C-alpha cells in the first residue's frame, strides 16, 4: 500500500471552528476503534515488525505516548501562548517504552484513560476557545484549537491505518 508518511503530510485549516463537535466525536471514538481493530488481529502478530516499522503494539502504545503532548498543546492554545510546545520528532518516549514488552490490554486501557482526560479537558472549553490559535512549530503555521483537534484525529487515523496495513501484510505472509 502506498501512503504518505506522517511528516510529509500537508494540512489545510480553512474550515469554520464551529465544526469542533464533529471532530471531537472522532477523537472520542478512537479508543473504541483501536480496541476493535486490535481485537481482530491474531495475538501472534501484535508484536511483529515489518521493514523496521513499529509493530501493532508499538503503534497502539505510541497513541498513548502522545496524549500528554496533545493535552499540553490544548493548554498552550487556550492560554494564548504565541508558539505551542514542540513535539519530540524522534519519538523517544515510544522507543524507550518498549511497548512490545507490555500487555496489549494494558496499552489499550492506558490510551482509553488518557484520551478520556483529553476529551474531558476539551469539554471544559467554550465555543470561542476553539477559534484561538498558536503557531505550530513544525508546520510553521497558526493552528487553532479546532485545527489541533483535527490534527490529532488525523494522527489517530494514520496509526489505525498503519495497524490495519500491518495486519494485512502479516495475514498474507501466514
N, C-alpha and C positions, 0 to 999 in steps of 0.2 A: 504494500500500500504506500502510496506517495502522499506525504503530509508535510506541511510547512512546519519546520521546527519552531518551538515556542519563542525563542529570542529573535527570530526573523519575522514574526508576525507584526503587522501594522494595524493600528486601531484608529477608528474614526468615531469621535464622541460628539455627534451632532444631532442628538435626539433630545426631546424635552425631558427635563429632570422628573417630571410627573410620572414617568414610566417606572419609577423605582419599585412600586409594589409587584409588578410582574417580574422584575429582575430579582427581587428578594425571594419570590416563590422558587426561582431556580436555585438560589443559594440554600434555601430551606430544604429543598428536595435532594440535594447532593448526597447526604449520608445514606438515605434510603436507596438511591440509585447505585451507589458504590456497594452497599451491602448486597443488593440483589445481583449485581454483576459478578462480584467476587464469589457469591454463593453458587453460581453456575459453573465455576471453574474447579476442575479436579484439584484436590489438595496437593498432589504431587507436582503440579505446575506452578503453584503460587510463588515458589522461591527461585524459579529458574530465570536466568537472564539470557538475553539474545543480543548478539552483536554489541556487547558492552553496554547495553541499556539496562535500566533498572528493572527488577522483577516486578510482578504484580504487587507483592507485599511492599516493596520499596516505593512504588508509585502511591499505594494507599497510605503508607506512613508519611510520605512527603506532603500529602494534602494536609495532614495534621501538623506537620512541622511548620507550615506557612501560616497557620491561623494566627499566631501572635503577631506576625508582620501585618496581616490584614487588619487586625484589631488596632494595632498601633497607628496604622495609616488612617483609619477612621478617626482616631483621636487627633492626629495631626491636622486633618482637613477640618474637622469640627472646631478645633481650637484656633483656626486661622493661620497655621504655620505657612510660610511662603513656599517652602520646599518640604515634601514629605520624606520620611525616613527611607534610606536606601535598603534594598534587598541584598542579601549575600548571594551574589550571582554564581558563586561556586557551590552553593547548596551544602555547605559544611555540615549543618545540622542533620541533613538526611544521610550523608555519608557516615557521620560519626554515630548515628543512632543504631546502625546495624539492624534494620527492621526485619531482615530475614531470620534473626535470632529470636524474634518476638512471636507471640501467638497472634494469628490474623484477627481473631475475635477481639483481642485487646486493642489492636491498631484501629479497628473499625469503631469500637466504643470510644476510644480516645478522640477520634475525629468527630464523632457524633456530639460528644460533650463540648469540645472546643467550638464547633460550628454553632451549637446552641447558645454559647456565650456571645458569639459574634452576632447572631440574629437578635438576641436579647438587647445587645448594645444598640443595634440599628433601630430597634423598636422604641428606644427612648428618645429618638430624634424627631424633630418636626419636619414637615414637608419642605420648608425653605432650606433646611440644613443640607438636603440632597443636591442643592444648587451651588453650595460652597465648593471652593477648589483650592488645590495646592499644586505646585509643579511636581510632576513625576520625574525623578532624577534620571532614570534610564531612557525613557521615551522623550525627555526634554520637552514636555508639553503640559499645559494645565490639565488637571484631571479633577472633575467634580466628584463629589461623594457618590453620586449615581453612576458615574463612569467607573469608579473603583469597584463598585458592586458588579458591574458588567464584566470588568477585567477579571475579577475573582471567579465569576461564573464561567467565563471562557477558559480560565486556567483549570478549573474543576473539570470541564468537559474535555479539555486537552488530555488530561490524565485518565479520565474514564475511557476515552477513545484509545489511548495507548494500552490500557489494560485489556480492552476488547481485542485489539490488534495482537497483543501477545498471546491471548488465549487461542485465537485462530491459528497463529503460527505454530504453537505447540500441539494443538489438536491435529493439524496436518502432518506433523512430524511423527505422531504416535500411531 
